[in-house]
């Protein structure tokens, strides 16, 4: 018997199907459209709910809707740190996409793989509109799954000549750089000091789980663009007050940032900035409503908390692509 609201067979895209079907170029395009539509609609979306089940173990619920006529849905997610399982995503759960017209479940997809790809796609969208066109050096702070996906995504929006990698474990960073160099076929080099990576970079991505800053404002050279990705809740921070204060600060969602952008909230608490320091949502920049970069020397920061429309857009694209036989 089929439960009410369900098709006889609801397509499920497991990790393998997501990896095979959710290509970076297509996901970047889907996320770009979703973020522009989010800001264009101006319709408040529900804030995510995060519950701490135990120390370093969280359960999250992210509901929301895409712009009409597209669907709506939610991501249900656990985030459990498993240091004994390197290479395994800490994000486990599902994204459920519903049909706007019928209310039926359209499909379900593995949340870990979707999150890994769409997060990097969002950084690629921000980099494309905020980084200088002549950016040639990329620095990655972190050596986990998001470091991998960010390299794969960002090389699609800029012609980098070199990628620098910093990690808290120098040996891990060297291994990661060697693996990724073979994977993408371009020069990737591990560096021992974060200052060295930052001071040489035109684009920087922080994709760590560090509770304290790994990137300092004094290291970042004029004209650089920074994607701050690792902390998605109030608490852990990856960049210091100076970088927040001195940058042109752009977010995925203003409402979400005011609730959970840890680096911003702590700088505000210290009296260094106020809410007006958020100059735009990335969607407003995409729509041309607010300029992104305003000078070649300006430092731009994109704070990525992740938004449910990115997940839903990615899954909608994945499902349409599967249905077309690609």
Backbone bond lengths (Angstrom), bond angles and torsions (degrees), N, CA, C in turn:
res aa  C-N    CA-C-N  psi(-1)  N-CA   C-N-CA  omega(-1)  CA-C   N-CA-C  phi
1 X - - - 1.468 - - 1.524 108.86 -
2 X 1.343 116.91 135.66 1.454 121.50 179.67 1.522 109.55 -90.83
3 X 1.332 116.18 130.52 1.457 120.22 179.93 1.525 110.19 -67.63
4 X 1.340 117.29 148.18 1.470 120.23 179.02 1.528 110.77 -56.80
5 X 1.322 116.02 137.27 1.464 119.84 178.26 1.510 113.91 88.92
6 X 1.326 117.53 -2.66 1.448 121.88 179.34 1.522 110.35 -115.32
7 X 1.307 115.39 144.63 1.459 119.65 170.62 1.514 108.70 -72.75
8 X 1.324 116.42 167.25 1.463 119.28 177.35 1.522 110.32 -57.94
9 X 1.318 115.76 -40.09 1.460 120.59 175.89 1.518 108.63 -133.91
10 X 1.313 116.53 116.88 1.465 121.24 177.83 1.523 108.01 -94.22
11 X 1.311 118.02 121.35 1.465 119.42 179.79 1.525 111.27 -59.67
12 X 1.316 115.13 133.69 1.462 120.94 174.90 1.521 108.60 -120.74
13 X 1.321 115.40 127.34 1.462 121.26 179.38 1.529 108.31 -106.47
14 X 1.333 114.38 104.62 1.448 120.19 178.88 1.515 111.41 -75.64
15 X 1.336 116.95 -178.84 1.463 119.98 -177.47 1.528 113.50 -53.91
16 X 1.324 117.29 -42.37 1.459 120.26 -179.74 1.509 112.30 -65.36
17 X 1.331 116.56 -42.11 1.463 119.97 -179.83 1.528 111.49 -67.61
18 X 1.342 116.65 -35.88 1.465 119.36 177.87 1.528 110.07 -66.79
19 X 1.320 116.38 -46.23 1.475 119.37 179.74 1.524 111.47 -60.06
20 X 1.327 116.25 -38.92 1.455 120.10 -177.17 1.529 112.59 -76.17
21 X 1.335 117.33 -33.76 1.451 120.16 -171.81 1.506 116.61 -101.10
22 X 1.337 117.43 -21.85 1.458 120.91 -176.69 1.530 108.75 -97.17
23 X 1.325 115.48 79.39 1.470 120.07 -178.81 1.521 109.62 -72.94
24 X 1.334 115.58 153.59 1.467 120.16 -174.29 1.526 112.36 -65.31
25 X 1.309 118.01 -44.20 1.462 119.52 -178.52 1.523 111.33 -60.57
26 X 1.337 116.20 -44.62 1.453 119.66 179.41 1.511 112.60 -67.24
27 X 1.340 116.46 -38.57 1.465 120.15 -180.00 1.524 110.62 -68.51
28 X 1.327 117.46 -39.53 1.470 120.75 177.34 1.526 109.88 -59.29
29 X 1.327 117.06 -44.92 1.466 120.79 179.28 1.520 111.50 -63.39
30 X 1.343 116.79 -41.46 1.466 120.83 -179.66 1.519 111.19 -65.62
31 X 1.326 117.18 -43.05 1.460 121.30 -179.97 1.529 110.26 -67.22
32 X 1.329 117.24 -39.77 1.465 120.69 177.62 1.535 110.69 -56.78
33 X 1.317 116.63 -47.60 1.463 120.85 179.52 1.518 111.47 -64.18
34 X 1.328 116.68 -43.31 1.465 120.95 -177.54 1.520 111.72 -63.49
35 X 1.337 117.96 -40.96 1.460 120.41 -178.27 1.526 110.84 -70.93
36 X 1.324 117.44 -36.69 1.463 120.03 176.16 1.527 110.29 -64.67
37 X 1.329 116.86 -43.33 1.471 120.56 -179.40 1.528 111.08 -67.83
38 X 1.328 117.64 -34.15 1.464 121.03 178.11 1.525 110.36 -60.08
39 X 1.327 116.37 -46.76 1.463 119.83 -179.81 1.520 111.56 -74.10
40 X 1.330 117.57 -33.01 1.460 120.72 -179.59 1.523 111.33 -65.52
41 X 1.335 115.67 -41.41 1.471 119.52 -179.22 1.520 111.84 -68.54
42 X 1.330 115.77 -39.33 1.454 119.48 -178.09 1.513 113.28 66.33
43 X 1.308 115.57 18.23 1.466 120.61 -178.61 1.528 109.83 -89.18
44 X 1.331 117.84 123.98 1.469 118.68 -179.09 1.522 111.80 -59.78
45 X 1.309 115.66 132.68 1.458 121.41 174.94 1.522 108.70 -102.29
46 X 1.323 118.11 151.64 1.469 119.29 178.57 1.522 111.02 -61.07
47 X 1.319 116.40 141.95 1.458 119.70 172.60 1.518 109.07 -73.40
48 X 1.319 115.72 151.12 1.462 119.17 177.46 1.520 109.55 -68.31
49 X 1.317 115.30 152.31 1.467 121.82 173.98 1.515 107.99 -111.10
50 X 1.319 116.38 129.03 1.464 121.21 179.25 1.517 108.41 -126.39
51 X 1.324 115.78 124.32 1.454 121.64 179.29 1.517 109.41 -113.93
52 X 1.322 116.70 134.21 1.461 120.24 176.14 1.526 108.53 -86.66
53 X 1.318 115.73 113.92 1.458 121.17 -179.51 1.522 110.68 -79.31
54 X 1.324 114.70 -38.89 1.463 123.79 178.68 1.521 105.68 -162.19
55 X 1.325 118.53 169.93 1.467 119.12 178.77 1.529 112.09 -52.61
56 X 1.338 115.94 126.90 1.476 123.48 179.17 1.533 112.56 65.25
57 X 1.330 116.72 20.59 1.461 121.21 177.84 1.527 108.97 -133.83
58 X 1.347 115.12 118.51 1.454 120.33 -172.67 1.523 111.21 -128.46
59 X 1.341 114.48 151.77 1.454 121.42 171.54 1.522 107.51 -121.67
60 X 1.345 116.18 129.13 1.448 120.30 -177.36 1.510 112.46 -123.62
61 X 1.330 115.42 147.87 1.455 123.15 175.35 1.522 107.90 -128.76
62 X 1.342 116.10 123.85 1.465 121.74 -178.48 1.528 108.78 -126.12
63 X 1.337 118.75 95.99 1.471 120.87 177.02 1.526 110.73 -94.62
64 X 1.327 116.61 157.07 1.456 119.16 176.91 1.516 111.28 175.28
65 X 1.313 114.83 -177.91 1.463 120.37 -177.81 1.516 110.78 -141.14
66 X 1.317 115.94 143.63 1.455 121.56 171.88 1.527 108.75 -80.72
67 X 1.313 116.45 163.77 1.463 120.15 177.20 1.520 109.82 -63.95
68 X 1.331 116.44 145.60 1.467 121.39 177.60 1.535 109.38 -59.58
69 X 1.333 116.90 140.96 1.471 129.11 12.30 1.529 113.29 -96.90
70 X 1.319 116.80 16.47 1.466 119.72 -175.24 1.528 110.90 -75.97
71 X 1.311 116.00 177.18 1.452 121.24 -169.74 1.513 115.20 -85.01
72 X 1.328 113.93 -168.98 1.467 122.02 178.34 1.516 107.25 -139.65
73 X 1.323 116.93 173.85 1.453 117.94 179.97 1.506 112.67 166.04
74 X 1.314 115.13 -157.52 1.457 120.30 -175.90 1.522 110.02 -158.41
75 X 1.326 113.65 157.70 1.463 120.62 170.08 1.519 107.93 -114.06
76 X 1.319 116.16 128.36 1.462 123.04 174.76 1.514 106.62 -111.56
77 X 1.320 116.03 125.45 1.453 119.27 -164.08 1.520 111.72 -145.31
78 X 1.323 116.24 137.66 1.456 120.40 166.24 1.523 108.00 -107.25
79 X 1.314 116.12 144.14 1.466 121.90 175.41 1.518 106.75 -125.37
80 X 1.329 115.25 98.73 1.460 122.55 -178.62 1.522 108.36 -117.16
81 X 1.302 116.94 122.55 1.460 120.15 176.85 1.519 109.37 -73.33
82 X 1.334 116.48 126.36 1.461 122.01 178.79 1.523 109.14 -126.56
83 X 1.330 118.07 78.13 1.462 119.64 -177.10 1.518 113.95 -61.34
84 X 1.333 115.97 -20.23 1.472 118.22 -179.55 1.522 111.64 -82.42
85 X 1.338 116.93 -3.32 1.459 120.59 -179.52 1.523 109.96 -123.12
86 X 1.352 118.10 69.53 1.456 119.80 -179.84 1.515 111.64 -61.48
87 X 1.337 114.95 142.38 1.446 119.78 179.84 1.518 114.30 88.42
88 X 1.325 116.79 -6.88 1.462 120.42 178.05 1.517 109.59 -95.87
89 X 1.311 116.71 134.66 1.451 120.28 -179.69 1.524 110.73 -63.55
90 X 1.326 115.49 140.25 1.459 120.11 175.03 1.520 111.42 -79.97
91 X 1.337 116.56 -11.79 1.458 121.86 -178.00 1.535 109.43 -97.87
92 X 1.329 116.37 118.57 1.458 120.80 -179.46 1.512 109.60 -134.05
93 X 1.313 115.43 132.76 1.449 119.19 -179.08 1.502 110.78 159.40
94 X 1.332 116.74 -154.37 1.458 121.12 -176.56 1.522 110.35 -139.65
95 X 1.321 114.50 152.60 1.462 122.34 167.26 1.524 106.45 -108.73
96 X 1.324 116.35 127.16 1.468 121.71 -179.39 1.527 108.09 -112.05
97 X 1.332 115.88 122.05 1.464 121.95 179.91 1.526 108.91 -107.30
98 X 1.340 117.02 128.89 1.461 123.65 179.13 1.520 110.26 -107.92
99 X 1.322 116.00 153.71 1.457 122.57 175.11 1.529 109.32 -84.57
100 X 1.313 116.73 129.40 1.463 121.54 -176.72 1.535 112.71 -65.44
101 X 1.336 116.93 -33.53 1.464 120.24 -175.12 1.519 112.82 -81.37
102 X 1.325 116.57 -42.29 1.461 120.11 -174.06 1.522 113.63 -99.41
103 X 1.327 116.30 -21.99 1.458 119.74 -175.03 1.512 113.71 79.22
104 X 1.332 117.24 2.39 1.458 121.19 179.68 1.529 110.82 -80.94
105 X 1.312 115.32 156.57 1.460 120.38 174.79 1.524 108.38 -71.65
106 X 1.317 116.54 123.96 1.458 121.62 179.24 1.513 111.31 -80.89
107 X 1.334 115.45 -47.55 1.468 120.30 179.21 1.514 109.32 -168.03
108 X 1.323 114.56 169.03 1.460 122.90 178.09 1.527 106.87 -131.71
109 X 1.348 116.69 140.65 1.457 120.01 -179.07 1.516 110.51 -136.30
110 X 1.314 115.33 151.89 1.459 121.61 177.52 1.524 109.95 -61.93
111 X 1.323 116.61 124.03 1.463 121.04 -173.86 1.524 112.86 -73.85
112 X 1.322 117.35 -33.24 1.453 119.52 -177.77 1.509 112.25 -61.13
113 X 1.337 116.42 -49.02 1.462 120.71 -179.01 1.528 111.46 -68.97
114 X 1.322 116.99 -39.85 1.460 120.02 178.21 1.526 109.98 -62.01
115 X 1.329 116.79 -45.97 1.470 121.18 -179.45 1.522 110.84 -60.82
116 X 1.321 116.47 -43.05 1.459 120.23 -178.33 1.527 111.37 -59.48
117 X 1.323 117.06 -44.11 1.467 120.90 -175.03 1.521 111.26 -80.66
118 X 1.329 118.28 -44.56 1.466 119.58 -175.09 1.524 111.72 -69.87
119 X 1.347 117.90 -29.77 1.462 119.71 177.95 1.519 110.62 -64.85
120 X 1.320 116.19 -44.83 1.462 120.07 177.10 1.527 111.10 -66.42
121 X 1.321 116.37 -36.42 1.468 119.76 177.49 1.523 110.76 -62.14
122 X 1.336 116.96 -39.77 1.458 120.55 178.72 1.528 110.78 -64.13
123 X 1.323 117.19 -40.74 1.471 120.24 176.91 1.526 110.57 -64.82
124 X 1.323 116.66 -36.04 1.469 120.24 178.36 1.528 110.28 -65.66
125 X 1.332 117.42 -40.74 1.462 120.97 177.18 1.525 110.31 -60.46
126 X 1.342 116.30 -47.04 1.463 120.49 -179.79 1.522 111.02 -64.06
127 X 1.325 116.58 -42.40 1.461 120.68 179.88 1.519 110.94 -62.31
128 X 1.309 116.15 -38.92 1.466 120.36 -177.17 1.520 111.88 -63.59
129 X 1.340 117.50 -34.47 1.466 119.29 -177.26 1.524 113.60 -99.67
130 X 1.343 118.31 -11.06 1.461 120.28 -176.44 1.526 113.85 -114.10
131 X 1.314 118.05 -32.21 1.466 120.04 -178.07 1.518 111.11 -75.29
132 X 1.315 115.91 152.82 1.460 120.10 175.78 1.521 110.08 -61.87
133 X 1.333 115.76 146.76 1.463 119.78 -179.15 1.515 111.37 -65.31
134 X 1.341 117.79 -26.97 1.459 120.74 -178.22 1.525 112.94 -92.66
135 X 1.339 118.18 16.67 1.470 121.48 177.90 1.524 110.30 -60.20
136 X 1.328 116.19 127.87 1.465 119.85 -175.91 1.533 113.70 -126.45
137 X 1.334 117.87 -15.33 1.468 120.29 -179.01 1.520 109.71 -122.77
138 X 1.324 115.74 127.79 1.463 123.21 179.13 1.518 108.93 -111.09
139 X 1.331 116.72 133.77 1.471 121.75 174.78 1.518 109.09 -116.44
140 X 1.320 115.07 131.76 1.461 121.96 178.20 1.525 108.90 -114.60
141 X 1.323 116.59 122.04 1.462 122.22 174.87 1.524 107.15 -99.16
142 X 1.334 116.39 105.57 1.450 121.75 -176.08 1.516 110.34 127.26
143 X 1.316 116.34 153.64 1.468 121.04 -176.45 1.524 112.34 -133.54
144 X 1.326 116.85 23.35 1.455 120.08 -178.13 1.522 112.83 -95.76
145 X 1.331 115.27 -158.70 1.451 120.50 -177.24 1.518 112.21 -63.69
146 X 1.338 117.26 -37.12 1.454 119.10 179.18 1.526 111.93 -69.59
147 X 1.315 117.38 -29.45 1.468 119.69 174.43 1.523 109.69 -63.45
148 X 1.324 116.41 -43.17 1.469 121.17 177.92 1.522 111.20 -60.82
149 X 1.327 116.70 -50.99 1.464 119.84 -176.20 1.525 111.25 -67.95
150 X 1.322 117.97 -33.01 1.459 119.66 179.33 1.531 111.53 -68.08
151 X 1.296 117.38 -39.55 1.464 118.71 176.13 1.527 109.94 -62.07
152 X 1.321 116.60 -46.87 1.468 120.31 -178.70 1.525 112.13 -62.22
153 X 1.329 117.20 -34.52 1.463 120.15 -178.15 1.526 112.09 -81.50
154 X 1.327 117.83 -44.53 1.461 119.71 -171.89 1.524 113.20 -71.61
155 X 1.326 118.02 -26.14 1.469 118.46 177.34 1.518 111.24 -68.72
156 X 1.329 116.86 -8.39 1.463 120.09 177.57 1.526 112.94 -86.85
157 X 1.334 117.64 -11.39 1.468 119.50 -177.65 1.530 113.20 -117.22
158 X 1.317 118.45 -10.74 1.455 122.83 175.29 1.527 109.45 -143.28
159 X 1.326 115.85 149.91 1.463 121.16 179.03 1.526 109.10 -93.23
160 X 1.324 115.28 79.29 1.462 120.07 -179.36 1.527 110.23 -72.27
161 X 1.324 114.61 142.18 1.456 120.53 176.33 1.523 111.94 -97.08
162 X 1.326 115.82 -21.72 1.468 119.95 179.54 1.517 109.07 -153.08
163 X 1.336 115.08 146.48 1.464 121.85 174.92 1.521 108.32 -122.88
164 X 1.334 115.99 129.19 1.456 122.66 178.20 1.528 108.94 -107.60
165 X 1.316 116.00 140.48 1.461 121.35 -177.60 1.520 109.48 -125.92
166 X 1.327 115.83 130.71 1.468 121.11 172.85 1.516 108.76 -122.70
167 X 1.334 115.82 138.25 1.456 121.77 175.33 1.508 109.90 -141.85
168 X 1.319 116.27 158.37 1.470 119.56 -179.65 1.521 111.21 -65.62
169 X 1.326 117.91 -25.86 1.460 122.42 172.16 1.524 108.41 -102.93
170 X 1.339 116.71 114.61 1.465 120.48 -178.76 1.527 111.12 -61.96
171 X 1.331 116.85 -39.57 1.466 120.05 -179.87 1.523 111.02 -65.00
172 X 1.320 115.90 -41.46 1.459 120.16 178.88 1.523 110.27 -63.99
173 X 1.324 116.34 -39.84 1.462 120.45 179.96 1.527 111.59 -63.05
174 X 1.337 116.00 -41.70 1.467 120.21 178.62 1.527 110.49 -63.40
175 X 1.326 115.96 -45.46 1.468 120.08 179.37 1.526 110.34 -61.70
176 X 1.326 116.30 -45.68 1.459 120.81 -179.29 1.524 110.77 -60.88
177 X 1.329 116.80 -44.68 1.461 120.68 -179.38 1.521 111.30 -61.56
178 X 1.322 116.56 -41.04 1.471 119.96 179.66 1.522 111.69 -65.19
179 X 1.324 116.15 -43.33 1.469 120.38 179.72 1.526 110.59 -64.07
180 X 1.325 116.76 -46.04 1.455 120.18 -177.27 1.536 111.69 -69.89
181 X 1.306 117.44 -31.81 1.464 119.79 177.41 1.523 110.70 -62.29
182 X 1.332 115.77 -41.67 1.469 119.49 176.07 1.528 110.71 -67.65
183 X 1.330 116.92 -35.54 1.459 121.35 -175.91 1.528 111.85 -68.12
184 X 1.330 117.33 -45.57 1.469 119.94 -173.86 1.523 113.21 -103.69
185 X 1.327 117.50 -9.61 1.453 120.89 174.60 1.512 114.69 68.64
186 X 1.347 116.21 38.94 1.462 119.47 176.20 1.520 108.84 -145.80
187 X 1.334 118.18 161.89 1.472 120.30 -174.86 1.528 112.35 -63.94
188 X 1.322 116.04 124.11 1.462 122.76 176.07 1.524 107.15 -133.16
189 X 1.327 116.03 128.42 1.458 120.59 -172.72 1.523 110.33 -132.46
190 X 1.330 116.15 132.44 1.462 121.37 175.43 1.523 109.39 -81.83
191 X 1.328 116.51 140.32 1.461 121.63 175.82 1.521 108.71 -122.19
192 X 1.329 116.24 152.59 1.462 120.22 -174.87 1.520 113.06 -83.97
193 X 1.326 117.04 -27.03 1.453 120.57 -175.24 1.523 111.05 -118.20
194 X 1.334 115.56 135.91 1.455 119.64 177.63 1.518 112.09 -61.33
195 X 1.320 116.78 -35.29 1.460 120.34 178.84 1.525 110.66 -58.80
196 X 1.324 117.33 -42.06 1.459 120.90 -179.74 1.524 111.17 -62.25
197 X 1.332 116.78 -42.97 1.461 120.00 179.77 1.518 111.03 -64.78
198 X 1.331 116.70 -47.36 1.460 120.52 -174.95 1.516 112.45 -68.10
199 X 1.309 117.13 -41.92 1.464 120.33 -173.49 1.523 112.55 -70.29
200 X 1.336 116.85 -15.18 1.462 121.06 179.72 1.517 112.91 -101.46
201 X 1.332 117.50 -4.86 1.464 120.55 -166.60 1.526 113.44 -100.51
202 X 1.319 114.61 144.73 1.467 122.57 171.44 1.524 110.91 -91.80
203 X 1.326 116.46 -29.63 1.465 123.00 176.50 1.517 107.48 -132.72
204 X 1.336 116.16 134.35 1.464 122.25 -179.25 1.520 108.63 -127.66
205 X 1.322 116.48 135.92 1.465 121.74 173.81 1.521 108.81 -122.06
206 X 1.321 117.64 124.53 1.461 121.20 172.50 1.522 107.61 -101.05
207 X 1.324 115.75 116.11 1.469 121.76 -175.53 1.525 108.63 -132.34
208 X 1.327 115.57 52.39 1.459 121.45 -176.33 1.526 110.44 -111.48
209 X 1.317 115.03 172.06 1.464 121.03 172.93 1.517 110.86 -105.99
210 X 1.326 117.02 19.46 1.456 121.19 -175.61 1.523 111.67 -65.57
211 X 1.336 117.54 137.44 1.465 120.21 176.57 1.521 112.67 -82.47
212 X 1.338 116.88 -11.58 1.468 121.94 -178.27 1.526 109.45 -129.45
213 X 1.338 117.99 158.81 1.467 120.44 -173.01 1.529 114.17 -56.33
214 X 1.331 114.83 133.86 1.464 121.71 172.38 1.522 110.60 -106.53
215 X 1.328 116.83 -12.16 1.466 122.20 -178.91 1.521 108.68 -128.85
216 X 1.330 116.16 125.91 1.452 121.65 -179.17 1.531 110.27 -107.41
217 X 1.313 115.23 145.60 1.444 120.58 -178.19 1.516 113.36 -59.50
218 X 1.319 116.74 -34.68 1.475 119.53 -177.64 1.528 112.33 -67.21
219 X 1.335 117.62 -15.79 1.463 120.73 179.25 1.530 112.28 -85.17
220 X 1.311 117.06 -22.08 1.474 121.20 -169.46 1.521 109.90 -84.94
221 X 1.313 116.78 127.46 1.458 119.21 -176.37 1.531 111.37 -84.76
222 X 1.325 116.75 156.42 1.461 120.28 179.69 1.528 111.36 -56.10
223 X 1.323 115.35 140.60 1.450 120.84 177.99 1.512 115.40 89.43
224 X 1.327 116.97 -3.84 1.466 119.78 -178.35 1.524 110.62 -77.44
225 X 1.320 114.55 156.11 1.462 121.69 171.25 1.519 108.30 -117.02
226 X 1.345 116.55 137.64 1.466 122.33 -177.03 1.518 110.27 -124.36
227 X 1.336 116.89 127.07 1.463 122.82 170.60 1.518 108.26 -100.35
228 X 1.323 117.78 117.46 1.471 122.86 -179.00 1.523 107.15 -103.38
229 X 1.331 116.08 109.31 1.463 120.34 -163.60 1.527 113.74 -121.28
230 X 1.331 118.08 -31.85 1.458 120.25 -164.82 1.512 115.54 -66.14
231 X 1.330 117.82 -38.31 1.462 120.68 -177.56 1.514 109.92 -92.83
232 X 1.331 116.81 120.52 1.466 120.88 -178.54 1.527 111.95 -115.63
233 X 1.323 116.83 18.10 1.462 120.57 177.92 1.521 108.63 -152.60
234 X 1.323 115.22 161.02 1.458 119.97 176.67 1.527 108.59 -63.44
235 X 1.324 116.31 124.90 1.467 120.51 -178.44 1.510 110.68 144.02
236 X 1.342 118.30 -91.53 1.463 120.51 -177.42 1.530 111.74 -64.92
237 X 1.322 116.89 143.36 1.463 121.70 178.48 1.520 109.62 -129.24
238 X 1.338 116.51 145.71 1.464 121.47 179.21 1.528 113.21 -111.56
239 X 1.337 117.34 -21.53 1.459 120.50 -179.50 1.525 109.05 -125.88
240 X 1.345 115.63 157.81 1.460 119.54 -175.37 1.530 112.03 -88.21
241 X 1.336 115.17 173.04 1.457 120.94 -179.01 1.524 111.80 -58.34
242 X 1.331 115.97 -38.83 1.463 119.56 -175.28 1.521 111.50 -60.36
243 X 1.325 117.39 -42.12 1.455 120.33 -179.19 1.518 111.24 -68.67
244 X 1.327 117.18 -39.31 1.461 120.26 175.56 1.526 109.71 -60.31
245 X 1.326 116.16 -49.40 1.471 121.28 -174.72 1.524 112.50 -65.01
246 X 1.328 117.34 -40.51 1.463 120.81 -171.85 1.532 113.13 -87.03
247 X 1.304 118.09 -4.79 1.465 120.19 -174.05 1.522 112.38 -98.82
248 X 1.335 114.52 161.30 1.464 120.97 165.62 1.522 105.39 -84.81
249 X 1.329 116.60 110.50 1.455 123.33 -162.47 1.530 110.23 -102.41
250 X 1.326 115.36 117.47 1.464 122.68 -175.06 1.524 108.81 -126.02
251 X 1.323 117.18 143.61 1.471 121.62 -172.32 1.523 110.46 -127.26
252 X 1.331 115.55 167.86 1.470 118.27 173.89 1.528 110.67 -77.11
253 X 1.324 116.30 -42.28 1.459 121.67 178.80 1.529 108.35 -140.86
254 X 1.319 116.77 123.45 1.466 120.42 -179.50 1.532 110.26 -61.65
255 X 1.306 116.72 -44.87 1.475 120.30 -178.35 1.524 110.77 -61.78
256 X 1.321 116.80 -42.91 1.464 120.14 179.10 1.527 110.97 -66.06
257 X 1.332 116.89 -41.19 1.462 120.36 -178.16 1.520 111.50 -63.62
258 X 1.318 116.65 -40.26 1.461 119.85 179.80 1.520 111.95 -67.38
259 X 1.330 117.00 -18.04 1.464 121.10 178.99 1.519 113.13 -97.43
260 X 1.355 117.44 -28.42 1.474 117.28 -167.32 1.519 115.99 -144.16
261 X 1.317 120.38 1.03 1.472 120.58 179.98 1.516 108.90 -78.80
262 X 1.316 116.57 95.21 1.463 121.90 -168.29 1.522 112.75 -57.05
263 X 1.327 117.31 -46.58 1.457 120.39 -176.90 1.526 111.18 -62.25
264 X 1.324 116.49 -41.95 1.460 121.63 177.56 1.526 111.10 -64.96
265 X 1.309 116.65 -46.56 1.460 121.00 -175.99 1.527 111.74 -62.63
266 X 1.326 117.41 -39.68 1.459 119.72 -179.65 1.521 111.87 -71.96
267 X 1.337 116.91 -36.79 1.468 119.19 175.97 1.525 110.45 -65.56
268 X 1.326 116.57 -36.60 1.468 120.13 176.60 1.517 111.16 -67.16
269 X 1.328 115.15 -41.71 1.463 119.73 178.67 1.523 111.50 -61.77
270 X 1.328 116.07 -32.05 1.470 120.65 178.74 1.521 112.36 -78.60
271 X 1.328 117.73 -1.64 1.448 121.68 177.91 1.515 114.70 79.88
272 X 1.342 117.08 16.28 1.463 120.88 -176.07 1.524 112.51 -88.40
273 X 1.327 116.87 -24.08 1.467 122.03 -178.60 1.514 108.53 -144.99
274 X 1.328 115.79 170.89 1.458 120.38 169.91 1.528 108.22 -129.78
275 X 1.327 117.08 -174.33 1.463 120.02 -173.81 1.522 112.67 -62.02
276 X 1.322 116.99 -25.26 1.461 120.03 -179.28 1.523 112.38 -69.47
277 X 1.321 117.57 -8.83 1.463 120.42 178.49 1.531 110.95 -67.43
278 X 1.321 117.37 -22.42 1.473 120.35 172.01 1.531 106.24 -76.86
279 X 1.322 116.17 105.98 1.468 118.68 -173.49 1.528 112.14 -83.10
280 X 1.335 117.28 -24.12 1.468 118.47 -176.43 1.516 110.50 -169.73
281 X 1.329 114.76 158.21 1.455 121.97 160.80 1.520 107.58 -84.71
282 X 1.316 116.52 152.31 1.463 119.23 -179.53 1.533 110.28 -61.35
283 X 1.326 117.23 -30.91 1.458 120.41 177.36 1.518 112.44 -63.76
284 X 1.326 116.88 -35.56 1.465 120.70 177.82 1.518 111.15 -67.00
285 X 1.330 116.04 -34.27 1.467 120.18 175.71 1.524 109.74 -68.77
286 X 1.332 116.82 -44.01 1.462 120.75 179.18 1.519 111.83 -60.88
287 X 1.327 116.47 -35.28 1.461 121.03 -179.29 1.530 112.67 -79.34
288 X 1.337 116.53 -9.57 1.458 119.79 -177.95 1.517 114.05 81.16
289 X 1.331 117.32 11.19 1.461 120.71 -178.87 1.528 112.02 -76.10
290 X 1.332 115.74 -36.00 1.462 121.75 -179.39 1.521 107.03 -133.23
291 X 1.328 117.29 133.59 1.468 118.14 -179.91 1.522 111.69 -67.65
292 X 1.329 115.54 147.28 1.454 120.36 175.36 1.513 109.08 -83.78
293 X 1.303 116.90 -99.98 1.470 121.14 175.20 1.526 109.33 -71.13
294 X 1.336 116.30 133.42 1.463 119.98 -179.17 1.525 113.48 -111.43
295 X 1.342 117.25 -6.14 1.464 120.00 175.62 1.524 108.56 -160.02
296 X 1.342 117.55 157.36 1.472 120.00 179.52 1.519 113.15 -64.51
297 X 1.340 118.58 -25.12 1.467 121.49 -176.42 1.525 113.05 -91.65
298 X 1.303 117.35 -9.32 1.458 121.07 -175.84 1.526 111.37 -68.42
299 X 1.328 116.31 141.23 1.461 121.80 172.06 1.527 107.64 -94.29
300 X 1.326 116.41 122.62 1.461 120.90 177.89 1.520 109.63 -107.06
301 X 1.325 115.31 142.23 1.466 121.86 176.13 1.520 108.33 -124.85
302 X 1.330 115.73 131.71 1.464 121.89 171.74 1.518 107.56 -112.11
303 X 1.332 116.57 114.93 1.454 121.41 177.46 1.520 109.04 -91.08
304 X 1.314 115.95 113.05 1.456 122.63 -178.25 1.520 109.95 -101.02
305 X 1.324 115.79 109.05 1.457 120.36 171.78 1.520 111.01 -94.39
306 X 1.332 115.79 -18.03 1.453 120.47 -172.39 1.518 109.55 85.24
307 X 1.316 116.55 141.17 1.468 120.25 -178.99 1.525 108.66 -138.12
308 X 1.323 115.95 146.13 1.454 121.10 -175.83 1.530 112.00 -59.47
309 X 1.344 118.60 -30.24 1.469 117.86 -179.90 1.526 110.88 -64.14
310 X 1.331 117.19 -27.11 1.464 119.88 176.43 1.526 110.20 -66.78
311 X 1.319 116.91 -43.59 1.468 121.15 178.46 1.520 111.20 -64.13
312 X 1.331 115.94 -46.97 1.464 120.11 -177.56 1.521 111.23 -65.70
313 X 1.338 116.65 -39.67 1.460 119.51 178.77 1.521 110.81 -65.83
314 X 1.336 116.12 -40.11 1.460 120.22 179.12 1.530 111.04 -63.78
315 X 1.334 116.66 -44.44 1.466 120.50 -178.92 1.526 110.51 -69.74
316 X 1.316 117.44 -38.29 1.460 120.36 176.79 1.526 110.84 -61.07
317 X 1.323 116.67 -43.25 1.467 121.21 177.14 1.532 110.79 -63.85
318 X 1.327 115.99 -44.33 1.465 121.26 178.88 1.526 110.95 -58.50
319 X 1.333 116.39 -45.81 1.464 121.50 -177.93 1.533 110.70 -66.19
320 X 1.322 116.49 -43.16 1.468 119.27 178.82 1.516 111.17 -63.93
321 X 1.300 116.91 -38.05 1.455 121.14 -179.86 1.531 110.47 -67.97
322 X 1.324 116.06 -39.50 1.468 119.52 177.32 1.519 110.84 -64.91
323 X 1.339 115.96 -38.28 1.441 119.46 -179.47 1.521 113.72 -69.91
324 X 1.341 116.19 -25.27 1.453 119.94 179.56 1.521 112.52 -86.75
325 X 1.354 115.00 -4.03 1.464 119.78 177.20 1.508 115.41 88.99
326 X 1.346 117.47 7.88 1.463 120.04 178.63 1.520 111.41 -83.34
